[in-house]
Amino acid sequence: MKEHIRILELASRDTLPDQIDENSDIPVSIVRELVQAGYLTAIDASSFDGVSYMDPHITIPGREYLRRLQQREADAPEKELITDIERLKGMLIAVSTGGPRIDDINESYRELYAKVD
């Protein structure tokens, strides 16, 4: 998804190259996906020599998709933190209710606690 975001961000700033093909720094396969999904418009200049797109531009649905992807990226660390806190909670409950002994999970608990901290 990082490449999708990068390409859509370039398109939203109108900084994509005028032609994207297999020799470009931009992966043409991802550009093809974005064009087929309607997130980019471009002239399909493909031939027997390979896939090529000219004059790519972001569409309104592409801008909305970019916004959703950026929001998802921004929310990812928060969701990971919540998951880790829940794992810590689970470890503490398990030890206190007769599950594994603290000595058995102490190292992994300390590592996870340091990560959360």
N, C-alpha and C positions, 0 to 999 in steps of 0.2 A: 504493500500500500504506500510505502514511502515514495516510490517512483511515481505513482499516480498523483500523489500530492505535489511532488516537485514539478511535474509536467504541467499540472493544472495551475500551480502558482506562477510558473513562467508564462503560461498562456494568459492568465489574468493580468499580468504586467505587460503583456504584448512583447515578450522577449524571446519567444520561441524562434528558432531559425525558419527562414522562408521555405526550406525544403528539409524534410526528414526522411531518411532512408536507412538502409542497413549499415551505411558507413558513418552515420551521425552519432554524436555523443548521446542523443536522446534515443532510448529503445523504441524502435519502430513498432514492435509487437504491442507495447503498451499504448502507443498512440493509436494503433488500429483498434484496440479494445475501447478506448475512450471515444473514438469516432463512431464505432458501431453502437455504442451505448447512447450516443447523442450528446455527450459532454463536450466534444470538440467538433468543429466543422473543418473540413479540409478537402482539397481537390485530390482525388485518388489518381495519382500518376504512376501507378504500378504497371509493370510490363514484364516481359519474359526475363528481364535483367533483375527483377526483384520488386519488393514492396517499396512504395514511395508515396509520400503525402506532401502536397504543396499548400502554402498559405493557411496554416492551421490557426484557428481562433477558438476561444472558449465560448460556449453557449450559456444562456441563462440557467438551464438545468445543470450545466457544468459548474457554474458558480455556486449553486445551491449544494451540489455534491461535494465540492471543495470545502465549503463551510462545514458540512456534516463530518467530513474526514478530519478536518482540523479540530473540531470539537471533540471527536472521539480520541484523537491523539492527546489533547489537553486533559481529558478525563482519565486516561489510562493510568497515570501514576497514582491518582487518588483511589481508583478501584483496587490497584495492587496493594496499597497501604491498608485498605479495609480488609482485604483478604488475609494479609499477614497478621493483622491484629486479631482477626477471628481465629487464625491458627494458634496464636499465642494463648488465647482464651481457652481453646480446646485442649491444649497441652496442660494448662493449669487445672482444668476441670478433671481431665483424665487422671492426673497424678493424685489429686485430692480425693477422688472417688474409688481408689483402689486399682487403677489401671497400671500403667508402667511405673516403675520406680523413678524418682527424680534423678538418680545417678545414671539411669539408662538414657534419659532424654536431655540431660542438663546441657550438654555441648550444643546440640541442635537448637535448644531453647535460647541459649546465650547468643548464638549466631543470628537467629531470627530477631531477637530483641535488639541487638546492635543495628541490624538493618532498619528496623522500625524506628529506632531512636534517631 
